[in-house]
Amino acid sequence: MKRIALLFSHLPKHLCGQDLPIVQLKTAISFLKSQNVTVITSAGQTHWDCILTELLNNNIPVHLVIAKPTTLAEVSEQFSYHFESYTITESCEERDQFICFNAECVYPLWLRKNGHLAQITALLPPERIDKRFDCSLYRFSGSALKYLLREPSAELCLLPDDYLWHWTRGQNGIWKGETRREFCNDLLCSQSPPRNALATLLRILQERKIRAGNGHIAGNIFVTSFTENHPASSAILFTWRKDRQRMNFEPYGIGIPRSYAVSKGVRLLQYGTIPDWDTMQLDNRWKNEHEWRVQGDFLLDDECTKKMIVVVRKTPEIEHIHPVFTGRVAAYEQIE
């Protein structure tokens, strides 16, 4: 059985199934289904995960190459598959070399010019490289990720003042609680980046909980955060983070009565004290968020959902919410 390799350079954080490199991956896999091959591949990064997911979905034999500290058990769990043929390497560099040098034929799909994999393949005999699926000249676009909001709608301005609001945003990579194979399955068949803010909001409503995070929290304690700022006065939160190439927050969120939130342990963040899950040293950059926190996930039980308000950016998006939430839904932007 011939051993081959499919190669991607690191893919951008925001991509979807309509991007040409992903289309070419599917085309290559379709071709390989009729060939007697084993594909040498890896896991743990989006570019390898997409290749591995598509191979497993099409029942093409795989020889897995894992770079430490990733373990075989971790990959098996993330992809719900028992790998019988595998190799463990000491580093990502050794892994990539092993894949390229042990493949009888290499199919570049999308390689960065002068990138790590491009440099390795340049060392291979030309007859071992098949470029029929190569689209390395393709350029990804992230322009749709950045946007400016229109004026708040009249309905939004009339939302109650005594609510706390949890805003979400598009997610880079997998959601908390999902596997890498689940993420890649959605990515491979998506029309737009699959973990956008609307999809994240829908997941919160379907799971009936807001999952906690520990980013920039003292002691790495997991908390769920809210703001007391009224949605119509929250435009400062919905801005572009150039340093992270994503929006800070987006106008997709959930409002909960403040009295109910307090009864569930949500506390107003205190400034100027020793950092803890509910405190922060004085930092004027964040005080305008008027943040509230609670430890752990926040469950959206029946009592909560009866009083809850959901906000989406545009009026047509309300129809996506109604199948999973029958309560009040408001659009942030004013319709022209």
C-alpha positions as CSV (number, residue, x, y, z in Angstrom):
1,M,0.0,0.0,0.0
2,K,1.5,3.3,-1.1
3,R,2.2,5.9,1.7
4,I,1.3,9.4,0.8
5,A,1.0,12.8,2.6
6,L,-1.3,15.8,2.2
7,L,0.3,19.1,3.3
8,F,-1.1,22.3,4.7
9,S,0.8,25.2,6.2
10,H,-0.7,26.7,9.3
11,L,-4.2,27.9,8.3
12,P,-5.6,31.2,9.5
13,K,-7.8,31.3,12.5
14,H,-10.9,32.4,10.5
15,L,-11.6,30.1,7.6
16,C,-14.5,28.0,6.3
17,G,-15.4,25.2,4.0
18,Q,-15.7,27.6,1.0
19,D,-12.0,28.6,1.2
20,L,-10.2,27.1,-1.8
21,P,-7.6,25.1,0.3
22,I,-10.4,23.3,2.1
23,V,-12.2,22.7,-1.2
24,Q,-9.0,21.2,-2.6
25,L,-8.6,19.0,0.5
26,K,-12.0,17.5,-0.2
27,T,-11.2,17.0,-3.9
28,A,-7.9,15.3,-3.0
29,I,-9.7,13.0,-0.5
30,S,-12.3,12.1,-3.1
31,F,-9.5,11.1,-5.5
32,L,-7.6,9.1,-2.8
33,K,-10.7,7.0,-2.0
34,S,-10.1,5.1,-5.3
35,Q,-6.4,4.7,-4.6
36,N,-4.7,2.0,-2.5
37,V,-3.0,4.3,-0.1
38,T,-2.2,5.0,3.5
39,V,-2.0,8.7,4.4
40,I,0.7,9.8,6.9
41,T,-0.7,12.7,8.9
42,S,-0.9,14.3,12.3
43,A,-3.3,16.1,14.7
44,G,-3.4,18.8,17.3
45,Q,-3.4,21.9,15.0
46,T,-6.2,23.0,12.7
47,H,-4.4,22.2,9.5
48,W,-3.6,18.7,10.5
49,D,-7.0,18.2,12.3
50,C,-8.9,19.1,9.1
51,I,-6.9,16.6,7.0
52,L,-7.3,13.8,9.7
53,T,-11.0,14.5,10.1
54,E,-11.7,14.2,6.3
55,L,-9.6,11.0,6.1
56,L,-11.5,9.3,8.9
57,N,-14.8,10.4,7.5
58,N,-13.9,8.7,4.3
59,N,-12.4,5.6,5.8
60,I,-9.0,6.1,4.3
61,P,-6.2,4.3,6.2
62,V,-4.1,6.6,8.3
63,H,-0.6,6.4,9.9
64,L,-0.7,8.9,12.7
65,V,2.4,10.9,13.6
66,I,2.2,12.6,17.0
67,A,4.6,15.3,18.4
68,K,5.2,15.3,22.1
69,P,3.7,16.4,24.5
70,T,0.5,15.4,22.7
71,T,-0.4,11.8,23.5
72,L,-2.1,9.0,21.5
73,A,-4.8,8.8,24.1
74,E,-5.6,12.5,23.7
75,V,-5.9,12.3,19.9
76,S,-8.0,9.1,20.1
77,E,-10.4,10.8,22.5
78,Q,-10.6,14.0,20.4
79,F,-11.3,12.0,17.2
80,S,-13.2,9.1,18.6
81,Y,-11.0,6.6,16.8
82,H,-8.6,3.8,17.8
83,F,-5.3,4.3,15.9
84,E,-3.4,1.1,15.3
85,S,-0.6,2.6,13.1
86,Y,1.3,5.5,14.7
87,T,4.6,7.1,15.4
88,I,5.6,9.3,18.3
89,T,8.2,12.1,17.7
90,E,10.0,14.4,20.1
91,S,9.0,17.7,18.4
92,C,6.8,19.3,15.7
93,E,9.9,19.7,13.5
94,E,10.7,16.0,13.7
95,R,7.1,15.2,13.0
96,D,6.9,17.2,9.9
97,Q,10.2,15.8,8.6
98,F,9.0,12.3,9.3
99,I,5.8,12.8,7.4
100,C,7.5,14.3,4.3
101,F,10.5,12.0,4.2
102,N,8.5,8.8,4.7
103,A,5.8,9.5,2.1
104,E,6.3,8.0,-1.3
105,C,4.2,10.8,-2.8
106,V,3.5,14.3,-1.3
107,Y,0.5,16.3,-2.3
108,P,0.9,20.0,-1.3
109,L,-2.5,21.7,-0.8
110,W,-1.6,25.1,0.4
111,L,1.9,26.0,1.5
112,R,3.3,29.3,2.6
113,K,6.2,30.5,0.4
114,N,9.4,29.8,2.3
115,G,7.4,28.3,5.1
116,H,8.6,25.4,7.2
117,L,6.8,22.7,5.1
118,A,7.8,24.4,1.9
119,Q,11.4,24.2,2.9
120,I,11.2,20.5,3.7
121,T,9.4,19.6,0.5
122,A,12.1,21.5,-1.5
123,L,14.5,18.8,-0.3
124,L,12.5,16.0,-1.8
125,P,13.0,14.6,-5.3
126,P,10.7,16.4,-7.7
127,E,9.1,13.1,-8.8
128,R,7.8,12.6,-5.3
129,I,5.7,15.8,-5.3
130,D,2.3,15.9,-7.0
131,K,0.9,19.4,-7.3
132,R,-2.4,18.6,-9.0
133,F,-4.3,19.9,-5.9
134,D,-1.9,22.7,-5.0
135,C,-3.5,26.2,-4.5
136,S,-0.7,27.9,-2.6
137,L,-1.4,31.2,-4.4
138,Y,-4.7,31.5,-2.7
139,R,-5.0,34.3,-0.2
140,F,-7.4,34.2,2.7
141,S,-9.5,37.2,3.5
142,G,-10.4,38.3,7.0
143,S,-12.1,41.6,6.1
144,A,-15.6,40.3,7.0
145,L,-14.5,39.9,10.6
146,K,-14.3,43.6,11.2
147,Y,-17.4,45.7,11.0
148,L,-19.0,48.9,12.3
149,L,-22.4,49.0,13.9
150,R,-25.4,51.1,12.9
151,E,-27.2,53.1,15.5
152,P,-29.0,51.1,18.2
153,S,-32.6,50.3,17.3
154,A,-35.6,51.9,19.1
155,E,-36.5,48.6,20.6
156,L,-33.0,48.1,22.0
157,C,-33.1,51.5,23.7
158,L,-36.3,50.5,25.5
159,L,-34.8,47.4,27.1
160,P,-34.9,47.5,30.9
161,D,-32.2,49.2,32.9
162,D,-32.1,46.6,35.8
163,Y,-30.6,43.7,33.8
164,L,-27.1,42.4,33.5
165,W,-25.8,41.5,30.1
166,H,-23.4,38.7,28.8
167,W,-22.0,39.5,25.4
168,T,-20.3,36.9,23.2
169,R,-18.1,37.0,20.1
170,G,-16.8,34.8,17.3
171,Q,-14.5,32.0,18.6
172,N,-11.1,31.2,17.2
173,G,-11.1,27.4,17.0
174,I,-13.1,25.0,19.1
175,W,-15.7,25.8,21.7
176,K,-15.2,24.7,25.3
177,G,-16.6,21.2,25.7
178,E,-16.4,20.1,22.1
179,T,-13.9,17.8,20.4
180,R,-11.5,18.8,17.6
181,R,-13.3,16.4,15.2
182,E,-16.6,18.0,16.0
183,F,-15.1,21.4,15.2
184,C,-13.5,20.3,12.0
185,N,-16.7,18.5,10.8
186,D,-18.5,21.8,11.1
187,L,-15.6,23.8,9.5
188,L,-15.3,21.5,6.5
189,C,-19.0,21.9,5.5
190,S,-19.4,25.6,6.6
191,Q,-20.4,28.5,4.4
192,S,-18.7,31.0,6.7
193,P,-16.4,30.7,9.8
194,P,-18.4,28.2,11.8
195,R,-17.7,29.6,15.3
196,N,-19.1,33.1,14.7
197,A,-20.9,35.1,17.4
198,L,-24.4,34.0,16.3
199,A,-23.5,30.4,16.4
200,T,-21.9,30.8,19.8
201,L,-25.1,32.5,21.1
202,L,-27.2,29.6,19.7
203,R,-24.9,27.1,21.5
204,I,-25.4,28.9,24.8
205,L,-29.2,28.8,24.3
206,Q,-29.1,25.1,23.3
207,E,-26.9,24.1,26.2
208,R,-28.8,26.4,28.5
209,K,-25.7,27.6,30.2
210,I,-23.0,30.2,29.7
211,R,-19.6,28.4,29.9
212,A,-17.1,30.0,32.2
213,G,-13.6,31.2,31.1
214,N,-10.4,31.9,33.0
215,G,-8.6,34.3,30.6
216,H,-6.9,37.1,32.6
217,I,-8.6,36.0,35.8
218,A,-6.4,35.9,39.0
219,G,-5.5,32.3,40.0
220,N,-6.9,31.0,36.7
221,I,-10.3,30.7,38.3
222,F,-13.1,30.0,35.9
223,V,-15.8,32.8,36.0
224,T,-18.8,33.9,34.0
225,S,-18.9,37.7,33.4
226,F,-21.6,40.2,32.8
227,T,-21.9,44.0,32.4
228,E,-24.5,46.3,33.9
229,N,-24.1,48.7,31.0
230,H,-27.3,49.1,29.0
231,P,-27.1,47.6,25.5
232,A,-27.7,51.0,23.9
233,S,-24.7,52.3,25.8
234,S,-22.4,49.4,25.1
235,A,-21.0,50.4,21.7
236,I,-17.5,50.9,23.2
237,L,-17.4,47.1,23.9
238,F,-18.2,46.2,20.2
239,T,-14.9,47.4,18.7
240,W,-12.1,45.7,16.7
241,R,-9.1,44.4,18.6
242,K,-6.2,44.9,16.1
243,D,-3.8,43.1,18.4
244,R,-6.0,39.9,18.4
245,Q,-7.5,40.3,15.0
246,R,-11.1,39.9,16.3
247,M,-13.9,42.0,17.8
248,N,-13.6,42.7,21.5
249,F,-17.3,41.7,21.9
250,E,-20.1,41.5,19.5
251,P,-23.8,42.5,19.8
252,Y,-25.0,39.0,20.5
253,G,-25.9,38.4,24.1
254,I,-28.2,37.5,26.9
255,G,-29.8,39.8,29.5
256,I,-30.8,38.6,33.0
257,P,-32.6,40.5,35.7
258,R,-30.0,41.8,38.1
259,S,-32.0,40.7,41.2
260,Y,-32.1,37.1,39.8
261,A,-28.4,37.2,39.0
262,V,-27.5,38.3,42.5
263,S,-29.6,35.5,44.0
264,K,-27.4,33.1,42.0
265,G,-24.1,34.6,43.4
266,V,-23.2,37.1,40.7
267,R,-21.2,39.9,42.3
268,L,-20.1,43.4,41.2
269,L,-16.4,43.4,40.4
270,Q,-14.4,45.4,43.0
271,Y,-11.4,47.5,41.9
272,G,-8.3,48.5,43.8
273,T,-8.0,45.4,46.0
274,I,-5.9,42.2,45.9
275,P,-6.7,40.4,42.7
276,D,-9.2,37.5,43.0
277,W,-12.0,36.1,41.0
278,D,-14.3,38.9,42.0
279,T,-11.7,41.7,42.4
280,M,-9.1,43.5,40.3
281,Q,-6.3,45.9,40.9
282,L,-7.2,49.5,39.9
283,D,-7.2,49.7,36.1
284,N,-9.1,52.5,34.5
285,R,-9.0,50.7,31.1
286,W,-11.7,48.2,32.2
287,K,-13.7,50.2,34.8
288,N,-16.1,51.4,32.1
289,E,-17.3,47.8,31.6
290,H,-18.9,47.8,35.1
291,E,-18.3,44.1,35.2
292,W,-20.1,41.5,37.4
293,R,-18.8,37.9,37.9
294,V,-19.8,34.6,39.3
295,Q,-17.6,31.5,39.7
296,G,-18.1,28.7,37.3
297,D,-20.7,28.2,34.5
298,F,-24.0,30.2,34.7
299,L,-27.0,27.9,34.2
300,L,-30.1,29.2,32.3
301,D,-32.8,27.3,34.2
302,D,-36.5,27.6,33.7
303,E,-36.9,30.6,36.0
304,C,-34.1,32.4,34.3
305,T,-35.3,31.8,30.7
306,K,-38.8,33.1,31.6
307,K,-37.3,36.6,32.3
308,M,-34.3,36.4,29.9
309,I,-33.8,38.7,26.9
310,V,-31.7,37.8,23.9
311,V,-30.0,40.3,21.6
312,V,-28.8,39.7,18.1
313,R,-27.2,42.2,15.7
314,K,-29.7,42.2,12.8
315,T,-33.5,41.7,12.7
316,P,-33.3,38.7,10.2
317,E,-31.2,36.8,12.7
318,I,-34.1,36.7,15.1
319,E,-35.6,33.8,13.1
320,H,-32.5,31.7,14.0
321,I,-33.1,32.2,17.7
322,H,-36.8,31.3,17.9
323,P,-36.4,27.5,17.4
324,V,-34.3,27.4,20.6
325,F,-35.7,30.3,22.6
326,T,-39.3,31.5,22.5
327,G,-38.8,34.6,24.8
328,R,-38.1,38.2,24.0
329,V,-35.5,38.8,21.2
330,A,-34.3,42.2,20.1
331,A,-32.1,43.4,17.3
332,Y,-29.3,45.7,18.1
333,E,-29.1,47.6,14.8
334,Q,-31.7,50.0,13.6
335,I,-33.2,48.9,10.2
336,E,-32.6,51.5,7.5
